[in-house]
Amino acid sequence: MAGRDFQQRGNGLGLVVGGDGLVGSAIHSHCRRSGISVEISSRRPGTKDFFLDLRDPDFAPLDRTTYEFAFVCAAVTDMRACQEEPALTRRVNVANTIELMCRLADRGTHLLFLSSSQVFDGETAGPREDAATCPKNEYGAQKLAVEQEIARHGLPAAILRPTKILASHPVGVFKAWFEALGKGKPIQAATNLPISPVMVEDIARAAVQLAAGRHRGVWHLGASDEMTYFEAARLMAERQRMPSDLVNGEALTEAQVPSIFRHRYATLSSTKIAATLAMPLRRARDVLDGLFAHFPPAVAASRGA
C-alpha cells in the first residue's frame, strides 16, 4: 500500500538519513521490499549513495536530487554521551539536524523525524501524544528541542516517538544474558527498570506509512504494556528452557544507572497510530517472544561449565 501511494505521486524517491543504523537500515529494507526507491546517507566513508556526517555536515549532495520524503534517523543515541558532552551532541542532534530538515523541506520533501519516549520523565504511565513533555536527561531534551523547532518552522513532518526499540536478532543485554545462561552462569537483571519494547520492523513499517500518507504531528509506538528487565530475563530463560533459577533480580542503584536514565513507567499510549494506520498493539511479552524466537536453540549447560 505504501509503495503504491508513493508511486502514484511521482518518482517516489526517498532518503534515509542514517541508513546504516538500526532503524535506518530497517526502513531501507522495508522500502526495498515494498518497491519504494530510497537512497541512504551515512557518516561512514564509502557509503553507496552519499556521505553525510552531522558532526560536520556537507549538505551539497542534497542539492543534486529532489526527495519526495526523508526519514531522519541519524543521531547520537548514547544517553550518557549526550549528558557528558551536551554541546557536541546538541550540534549533531539539534542544530545540524534542524538545518538538514529545513533544507530538505525547502525542496518540497516530506519528513519523518525519529524522536524518543525520553521526551517524558516517565512518571506517568502511557502518556498520549498531547501530554505535557518533561525530559529529565539531555538526550530527551535534545529530541524535544527538535520537535519544538519542527513546530516553530512549520516543517512538513511526522514525529515518531518509540519506546525501547529491539533489533530482530540477539544484541545487547539480552545476548549477554543468553550467552551467560548457556554457560551455566548466573545473571543479574533489574527489578526497578521497566521495558515496553517494540520491534524495529514495526518502527520501519509505521515510519513508511506515515511518510506515504504525508502525515504530520506526533505519533507514539510501543508495546501496550511493560515488564521489568528481571521479568524479561525470566521469560527468556523460560522460552529457551534454561535454568530460571540462575536469573537473579536486583534493584539498580544510582551508581549503576543514574535515575535520570531510568523511568518509573516505560509505556506510551499508541492508540492513535493503531487506529490510523491499523498498526497492531503488541504486549511486551509477545514482542519479547518474537525476539527470543531468533535466538539459536539453547543447549542446557551444566552448572559447573
C-alpha positions as CSV (number, residue, x, y, z in Angstrom):
1,M,0.0,0.0,0.0
2,A,2.7,2.5,1.0
3,G,4.7,1.7,-2.2
4,R,1.7,2.4,-4.4
5,D,1.0,5.6,-2.6
6,F,4.5,6.9,-3.3
7,Q,4.4,5.7,-6.9
8,Q,1.1,7.4,-7.6
9,R,2.7,10.8,-6.6
10,G,5.6,10.6,-9.0
11,N,9.0,9.0,-8.8
12,G,8.7,8.5,-5.0
13,L,12.4,8.8,-4.4
14,G,13.2,8.9,-0.7
15,L,16.1,9.4,1.5
16,V,17.1,7.6,4.7
17,V,19.4,9.7,6.8
18,G,21.5,7.3,8.9
19,G,20.5,4.5,6.6
20,D,23.0,2.1,8.1
21,G,21.9,2.4,11.7
22,L,19.4,0.1,13.5
23,V,16.2,2.0,12.5
24,G,17.6,3.4,9.2
25,S,18.6,0.0,7.9
26,A,15.2,-1.5,8.8
27,I,13.4,1.4,7.0
28,H,15.7,0.9,4.0
29,S,14.9,-2.9,3.9
30,H,11.2,-2.2,4.3
31,C,11.2,0.2,1.4
32,R,13.1,-2.2,-0.9
33,R,10.6,-5.0,-0.1
34,S,7.7,-2.6,-0.8
35,G,9.2,-1.4,-4.1
36,I,9.9,2.1,-2.8
37,S,13.0,3.8,-4.2
38,V,15.3,5.2,-1.5
39,E,18.8,6.4,-1.1
40,I,20.7,6.3,2.1
41,S,23.2,8.6,3.7
42,S,25.9,7.5,6.2
43,R,28.7,9.0,8.1
44,R,30.9,6.0,7.2
45,P,33.2,6.8,4.2
46,G,32.5,4.8,1.1
47,T,28.7,4.6,1.6
48,K,26.8,3.6,-1.5
49,D,24.8,6.8,-2.0
50,F,26.4,9.7,-0.2
51,F,28.4,10.6,2.8
52,L,26.8,12.8,5.5
53,D,28.3,13.4,8.9
54,L,26.1,15.6,11.1
55,R,29.1,16.4,13.3
56,D,30.5,18.5,10.4
57,P,27.9,18.2,7.6
58,D,28.4,18.9,3.9
59,F,24.9,19.4,2.6
60,A,25.9,19.8,-1.0
61,P,24.9,16.3,-2.0
62,L,21.3,17.2,-1.1
63,D,21.2,19.7,-3.9
64,R,21.7,17.0,-6.6
65,T,18.4,15.3,-6.0
66,T,14.9,16.2,-5.0
67,Y,13.5,13.8,-2.5
68,E,9.8,13.3,-2.1
69,F,10.2,12.1,1.5
70,A,13.0,11.6,4.0
71,F,13.5,9.6,7.2
72,V,15.7,11.4,9.6
73,C,17.2,8.7,11.8
74,A,20.8,9.8,12.3
75,A,21.7,10.9,15.8
76,V,23.9,10.4,18.8
77,T,21.7,8.0,20.8
78,D,24.0,7.2,23.7
79,M,22.3,9.0,26.6
80,R,25.5,9.1,28.7
81,A,27.4,10.7,25.8
82,C,24.7,13.3,25.5
83,Q,24.8,14.0,29.2
84,E,28.6,14.3,29.3
85,E,29.1,16.2,26.1
86,P,26.0,18.3,25.6
87,A,27.5,21.0,23.3
88,L,28.9,18.4,20.9
89,T,25.8,16.2,20.8
90,R,23.5,19.2,20.5
91,R,25.3,20.3,17.4
92,V,24.6,16.8,15.9
93,N,21.2,16.1,17.4
94,V,19.6,19.5,17.3
95,A,21.4,22.3,15.3
96,N,22.6,20.3,12.3
97,T,19.5,18.0,12.3
98,I,17.2,21.0,12.1
99,E,19.3,22.6,9.3
100,L,19.2,19.4,7.4
101,M,15.4,19.1,7.8
102,C,14.9,22.8,6.8
103,R,17.0,22.3,3.6
104,L,15.0,19.2,2.7
105,A,11.7,20.9,3.4
106,D,12.6,23.9,1.3
107,R,12.9,21.5,-1.7
108,G,9.5,20.0,-1.1
109,T,10.5,17.0,1.0
110,H,8.1,15.5,3.5
111,L,9.9,14.5,6.7
112,L,9.7,11.7,9.3
113,F,11.7,12.5,12.4
114,L,12.6,9.7,14.8
115,S,12.2,11.1,18.3
116,S,12.1,9.2,21.6
117,S,10.0,8.4,24.7
118,Q,12.7,10.2,26.6
119,V,10.9,13.5,26.0
120,F,8.8,12.4,29.0
121,D,10.0,11.9,32.6
122,G,8.4,8.5,32.9
123,E,6.4,9.4,36.0
124,T,3.1,8.8,34.2
125,A,2.1,5.5,32.5
126,G,1.0,5.7,28.9
127,P,1.1,9.4,28.1
128,R,-0.7,10.4,24.9
129,E,0.9,12.5,22.1
130,D,-0.6,15.7,23.5
131,A,0.6,15.0,27.1
132,A,3.0,17.6,28.6
133,T,6.6,16.8,27.9
134,C,9.3,16.9,30.7
135,P,12.6,15.3,29.8
136,K,14.9,14.5,32.7
137,N,18.1,13.9,30.7
138,E,20.0,15.7,27.9
139,Y,19.1,13.2,25.2
140,G,15.4,13.6,25.8
141,A,15.9,17.4,25.9
142,Q,17.6,17.3,22.6
143,K,14.9,15.3,21.0
144,L,12.3,17.7,22.4
145,A,14.2,20.7,21.1
146,V,14.0,19.3,17.5
147,E,10.3,18.6,17.9
148,Q,9.8,22.2,19.0
149,E,11.9,23.6,16.1
150,I,9.8,21.5,13.7
151,A,6.7,23.2,15.1
152,R,8.3,26.6,15.1
153,H,9.4,26.3,11.4
154,G,6.2,24.7,10.4
155,L,8.0,21.8,8.7
156,P,6.0,19.2,6.9
157,A,6.9,16.4,9.3
158,A,5.6,13.5,11.2
159,I,7.4,12.9,14.6
160,L,7.6,9.3,15.7
161,R,8.3,8.6,19.4
162,P,9.1,5.0,20.0
163,T,9.7,3.1,23.3
164,K,12.6,0.7,23.6
165,I,13.5,-0.5,20.1
166,L,14.7,-4.1,19.7
167,A,16.7,-5.4,16.8
168,S,15.4,-8.6,15.1
169,H,18.5,-10.5,16.3
170,P,20.1,-11.0,19.7
171,V,22.1,-8.0,20.7
172,G,23.0,-6.0,23.9
173,V,21.9,-7.2,27.3
174,F,19.7,-10.0,26.0
175,K,22.5,-11.5,24.1
176,A,24.8,-11.3,27.1
177,W,22.2,-12.9,29.3
178,F,21.7,-15.7,26.8
179,E,25.4,-16.4,26.4
180,A,25.9,-16.4,30.2
181,L,23.0,-18.7,30.9
182,G,24.1,-21.0,28.1
183,K,27.4,-21.4,30.1
184,G,25.5,-22.1,33.3
185,K,26.4,-18.8,34.8
186,P,24.0,-16.6,36.9
187,I,22.9,-13.3,35.6
188,Q,21.6,-10.1,37.3
189,A,18.6,-8.3,35.9
190,A,17.0,-5.1,37.1
191,T,13.8,-5.2,39.1
192,N,13.3,-1.5,39.1
193,L,13.7,-0.8,35.4
194,P,10.7,-1.4,33.1
195,I,10.8,-2.2,29.4
196,S,8.0,-1.6,26.9
197,P,9.6,-3.0,23.8
198,V,8.8,-2.5,20.1
199,M,10.5,-4.4,17.2
200,V,12.5,-2.4,14.8
201,E,10.4,-3.8,11.9
202,D,7.3,-2.3,13.4
203,I,9.0,1.1,13.6
204,A,10.0,0.8,10.0
205,R,6.5,-0.1,8.9
206,A,5.0,2.8,10.8
207,A,7.6,5.3,9.5
208,V,7.0,4.3,5.9
209,Q,3.2,4.5,6.3
210,L,3.4,7.9,8.0
211,A,5.6,9.2,5.2
212,A,3.4,7.6,2.5
213,G,0.3,9.3,3.9
214,R,2.1,12.6,4.4
215,H,1.0,12.6,8.0
216,R,2.1,15.3,10.3
217,G,2.3,15.8,14.1
218,V,3.3,13.5,16.8
219,W,2.9,9.7,16.9
220,H,3.7,7.1,19.6
221,L,4.6,3.5,19.1
222,G,5.4,0.9,21.7
223,A,4.1,-2.2,23.5
224,S,0.7,-2.0,25.1
225,D,2.1,-2.8,28.5
226,E,5.5,-3.2,30.2
227,M,7.5,-5.6,32.4
228,T,10.7,-5.3,34.3
229,Y,14.0,-6.4,32.9
230,F,14.1,-9.1,35.6
231,E,10.7,-10.4,34.3
232,A,12.0,-10.2,30.7
233,A,15.1,-12.3,31.7
234,R,13.0,-14.9,33.4
235,L,10.8,-15.1,30.3
236,M,13.9,-15.6,28.1
237,A,15.1,-18.4,30.3
238,E,11.7,-20.0,30.2
239,R,11.3,-19.8,26.4
240,Q,14.8,-21.1,25.9
241,R,14.4,-23.8,28.5
242,M,17.3,-22.5,30.5
243,P,17.5,-22.7,34.3
244,S,15.4,-19.8,35.5
245,D,16.9,-20.0,39.0
246,L,20.1,-18.6,37.5
247,V,18.2,-15.3,36.9
248,N,18.6,-13.1,39.9
249,G,16.8,-9.8,40.4
250,E,18.5,-6.6,41.7
251,A,17.4,-3.1,42.2
252,L,19.6,-0.7,40.2
253,T,21.4,1.8,42.3
254,E,22.2,5.5,41.4
255,A,25.8,4.5,40.9
256,Q,24.9,1.7,38.4
257,V,22.3,3.7,36.4
258,P,21.5,7.3,37.4
259,S,17.8,8.0,37.9
260,I,17.9,10.5,35.1
261,F,18.2,7.5,32.7
262,R,15.5,5.4,34.4
263,H,11.8,5.8,34.0
264,R,9.2,4.6,36.6
265,Y,6.9,3.8,33.6
266,A,8.1,2.9,30.1
267,T,4.8,2.8,28.2
268,L,3.4,5.3,25.7
269,S,-0.2,5.4,24.5
270,S,-0.2,4.1,20.9
271,T,-3.9,4.1,20.2
272,K,-3.6,7.0,17.7
273,I,-1.2,5.2,15.4
274,A,-3.1,1.9,15.9
275,A,-6.4,3.4,14.8
276,T,-5.0,5.5,11.9
277,L,-2.5,3.0,10.4
278,A,-4.0,-0.2,11.6
279,M,-0.8,-0.9,13.5
280,P,-1.1,-3.9,15.9
281,L,-0.5,-3.1,19.5
282,R,1.5,-6.0,20.9
283,R,2.0,-6.9,24.5
284,A,5.5,-6.7,25.9
285,R,5.6,-10.5,26.4
286,D,4.6,-11.1,22.7
287,V,7.3,-8.6,21.4
288,L,10.0,-10.3,23.5
289,D,8.8,-13.8,22.4
290,G,9.4,-12.6,18.8
291,L,12.9,-11.5,19.8
292,F,13.7,-14.8,21.6
293,A,12.5,-16.8,18.6
294,H,15.5,-15.5,16.7
295,F,17.9,-16.9,19.3
296,P,19.7,-20.1,18.4
297,P,18.3,-23.2,20.1
298,A,19.8,-23.4,23.6
299,V,21.6,-26.4,25.0
300,A,21.3,-26.7,28.7
301,A,24.7,-26.3,30.3
302,S,25.9,-28.0,33.4
303,R,26.2,-25.8,36.5
304,G,29.9,-26.4,36.5
305,A,30.5,-25.3,32.9
